[in-house]
Amino acid sequence: NDARAKLVSEAQAPAFVTNLIVQGLLMLLEDSVTVRCRQSDVALVKACLAGAQDEYSKLIKKETGAEKKCVLVIDSEFLPTAPVAGEDGASCLG
């Protein structure tokens, strides 16, 4: 349970969210990416987009010498909400 509590806590940390976005960008290598999140996380994710774009560009430059930027936008469609104990239905955990 300690590991789960730590993960839940870390998931709300801007640095953690920024790193997740950068990791995804490095896998996609696209010029424009739409980020989908839960509606409850929009403010957190929006606050991380500029930092993720900058970090992505810096990493690409450092590793390849190439100049690469990626435009990030928040999707207008959201992931399902977090699961609620005792309730069936879609949730962000599948």
C-alpha positions as CSV (number, residue, x, y, z in Angstrom):
1,N,0.0,0.0,0.0
2,D,2.9,2.4,0.6
3,A,4.0,2.0,-3.0
4,R,0.5,2.8,-4.3
5,A,0.2,5.8,-2.0
6,K,3.5,7.1,-3.2
7,L,2.5,6.6,-6.9
8,V,-0.8,8.4,-6.3
9,S,1.1,11.3,-4.6
10,E,3.8,11.4,-7.4
11,A,1.1,11.4,-10.1
12,Q,0.0,14.9,-9.0
13,A,3.6,16.3,-9.0
14,P,4.2,18.6,-12.1
15,A,7.7,17.2,-12.6
16,F,6.3,13.6,-12.8
17,V,3.6,14.6,-15.3
18,T,6.1,16.7,-17.4
19,N,8.5,13.7,-17.6
20,L,5.6,11.4,-18.7
21,I,4.7,13.8,-21.5
22,V,8.4,14.1,-22.6
23,Q,8.7,10.3,-22.6
24,G,5.7,10.0,-24.8
25,L,7.1,12.7,-27.2
26,L,10.4,10.9,-27.5
27,M,8.6,7.7,-28.5
28,L,6.4,9.6,-31.1
29,L,8.8,12.1,-32.5
30,E,5.9,14.1,-34.0
31,D,5.7,17.8,-34.7
32,S,2.3,18.1,-33.1
33,V,0.8,16.0,-30.3
34,T,-2.7,16.1,-28.7
35,V,-2.5,15.1,-25.0
36,R,-5.6,13.4,-23.6
37,C,-6.1,13.4,-19.8
38,R,-8.9,13.2,-17.3
39,Q,-11.0,16.4,-17.0
40,S,-9.9,16.7,-13.4
41,D,-6.3,16.8,-14.5
42,V,-6.5,19.5,-17.2
43,A,-5.1,22.3,-15.1
44,L,-2.1,20.2,-14.0
45,V,-1.4,18.9,-17.5
46,K,-1.7,22.4,-19.1
47,A,0.7,23.7,-16.5
48,C,3.3,21.1,-17.6
49,L,3.0,21.5,-21.4
50,A,5.5,24.3,-21.9
51,G,8.1,22.6,-19.7
52,A,7.6,19.3,-21.6
53,Q,8.0,21.1,-24.9
54,D,11.3,22.7,-23.8
55,E,12.7,19.6,-22.2
56,Y,11.9,17.6,-25.4
57,S,13.6,20.1,-27.6
58,K,16.7,20.1,-25.3
59,L,16.9,16.3,-25.3
60,I,16.6,16.0,-29.0
61,K,19.3,18.7,-29.5
62,K,21.6,17.1,-26.9
63,E,21.3,13.6,-28.4
64,T,21.2,14.3,-32.1
65,G,22.2,17.9,-32.6
66,A,19.0,18.5,-34.5
67,E,16.6,21.3,-33.8
68,K,13.1,19.8,-33.1
69,K,10.0,21.3,-31.6
70,C,6.6,19.8,-30.8
71,V,3.4,21.7,-30.4
72,L,1.3,20.2,-27.6
73,V,-2.5,20.7,-27.1
74,I,-5.0,19.3,-24.7
75,D,-7.6,17.1,-26.3
76,S,-11.3,18.2,-26.0
77,E,-12.2,14.6,-25.3
78,F,-11.2,13.3,-21.8
79,L,-10.2,10.0,-20.3
80,P,-12.7,8.4,-17.9
81,T,-12.7,9.5,-14.3
82,A,-10.8,7.6,-11.6
83,P,-12.5,4.4,-10.4
84,V,-14.8,4.5,-7.4
85,A,-14.9,1.5,-5.0
86,G,-18.1,-0.5,-5.5
87,E,-19.1,1.0,-8.8
88,D,-18.8,-0.6,-12.2
89,G,-18.1,1.2,-15.4
90,A,-15.4,2.9,-17.4
91,S,-12.5,4.3,-15.5
92,C,-9.0,5.6,-16.3
93,L,-7.7,2.2,-15.1
94,G,-9.4,0.4,-17.9
